[in-house]
Amino acid sequence: MYKHYAYQAMRSLCVFLFSLGSVLGQSAELLEQPVNGNAKEEIGLELQVAEIEDLATFVNAILAVHPVLQSADAAREEAVARERQAGRPIYNPELEADYEDAVDETYEIGISQTIDWGGKRDAAYAVSTSQRLAAEATYAERRNEIAAQVLQDLSDFWAAQTFHQLASTNTSLMSDFAKQAGLRYQAGDIMRVEYETAQLAFAEARMRLAEAEAHTTELANKLITFGAPVNPAGWPAMPTEFPEHRIGAKDLNEIVGMLPEVRAAQAEAESAAAEVDLAKAQKRPDPTIGVRAGEEDDESLIGVSFSIPLFVRNNFDDDVMAAVSANSRMEAEAETVTRLARADL
């Protein structure tokens, strides 16, 4: 439970990091205004801005090389390319040529074009646009999740570092206590059981110190693996105060609507709705019109052709029903994500 709330707190902080421009701009305006309080408030505000700047630099450096975010970025670029492709015409013209050497020598050349009568290109473009929006929202969601995890790991590292310092101090005290107990035991001032108890306490203190060192090293290596500077001494500290952020009832829906996971779910639902239109467009046959010209002996030939598929054996009704069901499912999932996001906020 504690981990869940700590993780949510880190996610909230990462939102502030990615709104760094606005936060710093507001902070700068506050610094330019006359200070009504004492000088400590102004110094505290400057330190708060500096802490956020350091954190933003640290987090962005890791995000720039994180493989999960690079994968999400590649998926976003793929969606952009598919959207461009979906906006292009579906059918290309076809060039036809025919030659016959029988009683008469005949040759023809023509060109034909299938017409997108059912609006398939527009429907496919709407689908790809929604998928592109979903990929962009997913990228932002992955970015926030990784940033929140980096901040959580950084917070855990500094907490472990503090615990390590306490364990080191405790070990030093236990070492002095064990030495004093040894001297007093040799002098006959204490019993053997008391001497052994002191030695046991010193051994336990050393074990806790080793555990603290191992935990601190583990957390440091976790951050270094994903791009943090090798020397933890240069890592930024967590801010002592969070930027003030008041949420009113009016702002609740706006904030929820801006969350990447909500935008991704809504885009997926819009894509599913566009899939219904695409499935319906697939039910409409597209005709092919062609013209040809040629010569038979000394006679000129000119012809026009028209063809259209007959959806007799398969009318694609099941595809439409499947798309409608998928649309209902995605709308319900989007509503679930929105409600959970509102509850979390």
Secondary structure, DSSP 8 states (H G I E B T S, - for coil): -HHHHHHHHHHHHHHHHHTHHHHHHHHHHHHHS---S-HHHHHHHHHHHHHHHHHHHHHHHHHTT-HHHHHHHHHHHHHHHHHHHHTS-S---EEEEEEEESSSEEEEEEEEEE--TT-HHHHHHHHHHHHHHHHHHHHHHHHHHHHHHHHHHHHHHHHHHHHHHHHHHHHHHHHHHHHHHHHHHHHTSS-HHHHHHHHHHHHHHHHHHHHHHHHHHHHHHHHHHTT--S-GGGS----SS-------HHHHHHHHHHSHHHHHHHHHHHHHHHHHHHHHHHTS---EEEEEEEEETTEEEEEEEEE----SS---HHHHHHHHHHHHHHHHHHHHHHHHHHHH-
